Amino acid sequence: MIYPLTGIVIGAVLGGIGARRQGGTGRDVAQWAAVGGMICGLIGLFVLVFLARAAAGA
């Protein structure tokens, strides 16, 4: 369960930093942080499912 949560945090931080670098306003930073969190959280979810299935031998 830690992989999706870690992905959300890392994606939010990277999205926020990227928006701030491009001179975004507070709303831009919040939007990019949310989108980055969702994308990386989804990637983390796929990693979790893959590892769980590999550990179960399925």
N, C-alpha and C positions, 0 to 999 in steps of 0.2 A: 504494500500500500504506500510505501514511501516514494516510489518512483513518480507517480503522478503528482504528488504534493511537491516534490523537488522540482519537477518540470514546471509547475505553475509558478513557483517562486523564481526560478532562474529565468523563465520566459518573461515574467513581469518586470524583473530588474533590467534585463537586456532591452526589452521594448521601451521602457521608460528612459533608459540611457540613450537609446537611438533617437527617440523623439526629442529629447533635450538637446542632443548634439545638433539637430537640424533646426533648432531655434523654435520649437513648438511651445504653445501656450500650455497652461495647466491642464486644460481639457484634452489637448493633443497627447500630452504625456499619459494621462489617465487612459485614454482610448488605446494607445499603443501598448501600454502595460497590460491592459485587459486582453487584448488580442494575442499578444505574445504569451501571456499566461495560458490562454486557452489552447493555443497551438502546441506549446511545449508540454502542457498537461496531457493532451491527447497522445502525443508521442510517448510520454511516460506511461500512459495507460496501455498502449500497445506493447511496450517493453515488458510491463508487468504480466500481461496475458501470455506473451511469448515465453517468459521465464517460468511461469507457473505451469504452462503446458509441457515445457521441456523437462521440468522437474518431476512431473507426474508420469512422464514416459508416453504421453499420448501423441 
